[in-house]
Amino acid sequence: MSKNKYSLPFKEEFYVEFGGIKKKDSHSWDIPSQRYAYDFEIRDKENKPFHDDYLKVENYYSYQKDIIAPMDGIVVEICNQYPDTKIVKDCQIVCDVDDVRGNHIIIMHNHNEYSMIAHILKDSFQVQVGDYVKRKDVLAKVGNSGNTNGPHIHFQVQKGPRELDQGIPIDFQKVIKKKNNHRVFNKYLKHGMIVKNK
């Protein structure tokens, strides 16, 4: 479990597409850095992440939404080189770049913990390496770069700054959790919840 308490890396209400602390809920159990990662996206009342033509990136509700700092820390890495990945028929997952994270940011926090947010929109960063950021500062905007099938926020906390450093279960603070339109009080987030910072 993380020693720090993290906020969700967004301002609005998002759906937990993937993630949890058990193997059955895991984003990618067999990839140590992503074992406790989460994918978040905005969905409508019909549980769809887009409107109209799903092949157009701008039709996704999450696209270009603000990404915010999950807690205070120092920016130690930014990748800002990839265009959005093209969305293909049937929303198959595609990676047409050499880094599955696409554009991403890594922030060093207390207790030698590092948060990583991926699939960011190119040229949307509002911070740079070396900056000290405070919880809920705007970092960048949601894009569709890297290994993805549609715009979303990939968020994980790990024991070091390297791509394959071991992931850590995330202790979130002050989060409103709902499932099927009812408030839930589970300690951990998991797939199918709708979540928002208090």
C-alpha positions in Angstrom: 0.0 0.0 0.0 1.3 3.5 -0.8 2.5 5.4 2.2 1.2 8.6 0.6 -2.5 9.4 0.1 -3.3 10.4 -3.5 -6.1 12.4 -5.1 -7.6 11.3 -8.4 -5.7 12.9 -11.3 -8.8 14.6 -12.7 -11.4 17.2 -11.8 -14.6 15.6 -13.1 -16.4 12.4 -12.6 -14.7 9.5 -14.3 -15.5 5.8 -14.8 -13.0 3.1 -13.6 -12.4 1.2 -16.9 -9.7 -1.0 -15.5 -7.9 -1.4 -12.2 -8.1 -2.7 -8.7 -5.9 -4.4 -6.1 -6.8 -8.1 -6.8 -5.8 -10.1 -9.8 -9.3 -10.4 -11.2 -9.6 -6.5 -11.3 -6.0 -5.7 -12.2 -5.1 -3.5 -15.2 -2.2 -5.9 -16.0 -1.4 -8.3 -13.2 1.6 -9.8 -15.0 3.3 -6.5 -15.7 4.8 -5.5 -12.2 4.7 -1.7 -12.8 1.0 -1.8 -14.0 -0.3 -4.4 -11.5 -2.2 -1.7 -9.5 -2.6 0.8 -12.3 -6.0 2.4 -13.2 -7.5 3.5 -16.5 -10.1 6.2 -16.1 -12.5 7.6 -18.8 -15.7 9.6 -18.9 -18.8 7.7 -19.9 -22.4 8.9 -20.7 -25.7 7.5 -19.3 -25.6 4.7 -21.9 -22.1 3.7 -20.6 -20.4 4.8 -23.7 -17.1 6.8 -23.7 -17.9 8.7 -26.9 -20.7 10.2 -28.9 -21.4 9.9 -32.7 -18.5 8.6 -34.7 -16.2 6.6 -32.4 -13.3 6.8 -34.9 -12.9 10.5 -34.2 -10.8 11.2 -31.2 -12.6 14.5 -30.5 -15.9 12.6 -29.9 -14.6 11.1 -26.7 -15.8 12.7 -23.5 -12.4 12.4 -21.8 -10.4 14.0 -24.7 -8.6 17.2 -23.7 -9.9 17.2 -20.2 -7.5 18.5 -17.5 -5.1 16.1 -15.8 -4.2 17.3 -12.3 -1.4 16.4 -9.9 -2.4 13.6 -7.6 -0.3 15.1 -4.8 2.6 17.4 -4.1 5.9 16.5 -5.7 8.7 17.2 -8.2 8.3 16.5 -11.9 11.2 14.1 -12.8 10.2 13.0 -16.4 8.1 14.3 -19.2 7.7 12.7 -22.6 6.1 15.0 -25.2 6.8 13.6 -28.6 3.9 11.4 -29.8 0.8 12.4 -31.8 -2.6 10.8 -30.9 -2.8 7.1 -31.8 -5.4 6.6 -34.5 -8.6 4.9 -33.4 -9.4 1.9 -35.5 -12.5 -0.2 -36.2 -14.1 -2.0 -33.2 -11.8 0.1 -30.9 -9.0 -2.4 -31.0 -6.0 -1.5 -28.9 -3.2 0.0 -31.0 0.3 1.1 -30.3 2.1 2.8 -33.2 4.9 4.3 -31.2 8.0 2.8 -29.4 6.7 3.6 -25.8 3.4 2.1 -24.7 2.9 5.0 -22.3 2.9 7.5 -25.2 3.3 11.1 -23.8 3.6 10.8 -20.0 4.7 12.5 -16.8 6.4 11.0 -13.8 6.3 12.9 -10.4 8.5 12.1 -7.4 6.6 12.2 -4.1 7.4 11.7 -0.4 8.6 8.2 0.7 10.3 7.6 -2.6 7.0 7.0 -4.4 6.5 8.0 -8.0 3.2 8.6 -9.9 3.0 8.1 -13.6 0.2 9.4 -15.9 0.2 8.2 -19.5 -1.5 8.8 -22.9 -1.3 12.6 -22.6 -2.1 15.0 -25.4 1.1 16.2 -27.2 2.1 19.8 -26.4 -0.5 20.2 -23.7 1.9 20.1 -20.7 1.7 23.1 -18.4 4.7 22.0 -16.3 8.3 21.0 -17.0 10.9 18.7 -15.5 12.2 20.1 -12.2 8.9 21.9 -11.4 7.5 21.5 -7.9 3.8 20.8 -8.3 1.0 20.9 -5.7 -1.9 18.6 -5.4 -4.6 19.4 -8.0 -2.3 21.7 -10.1 -3.2 21.3 -13.8 -0.4 19.2 -15.5 -1.7 18.6 -19.0 -4.7 17.4 -21.0 -6.0 13.9 -21.8 -4.9 12.6 -25.2 -4.7 9.3 -27.0 -0.9 8.7 -27.4 0.7 5.3 -26.9 -0.9 1.9 -26.4 -4.6 2.8 -26.4 -8.0 2.3 -28.0 -9.5 5.7 -27.1 -8.7 8.7 -24.9 -8.4 7.9 -21.2 -6.1 8.5 -18.2 -3.7 5.8 -17.2 -2.5 6.3 -13.6 -0.1 4.3 -11.5 2.1 4.7 -8.5 5.5 2.8 -8.4 8.6 2.3 -6.3 10.9 4.1 -8.7 11.0 6.3 -11.8 11.9 3.6 -14.3 9.2 2.1 -16.7 9.3 -1.4 -15.1 9.7 -0.4 -11.4 7.2 -2.3 -9.2 3.8 -0.8 -8.9 2.2 -0.1 -5.5 -1.5 -0.3 -4.5 -2.8 3.3 -4.3 -4.3 4.7 -1.1 -6.7 7.4 -2.4 -7.9 10.2 -0.2 -11.3 11.9 -0.2 -12.9 10.1 -3.1 -16.6 9.8 -3.8 -17.4 6.4 -5.2 -20.6 5.2 -6.9 -21.7 2.1 -8.6 -25.1 1.7 -10.4 -26.0 5.2 -9.2 -25.5 4.3 -5.5 -22.7 5.5 -3.2 -20.3 2.8 -2.2 -17.9 2.7 0.6 -15.3 0.2 -0.5 -11.8 1.1 0.7 -10.3 0.5 -2.8 -11.3 1.6 -6.3 -12.2 -1.1 -8.8 -13.6 -1.6 -12.2 -17.1 -0.3 -12.8 -17.0 2.5 -10.2 -17.7 6.1 -11.0 -15.3 8.3 -9.0 -14.7 11.9 -8.2 -12.5 13.9 -5.8 -14.5 15.4 -2.8 
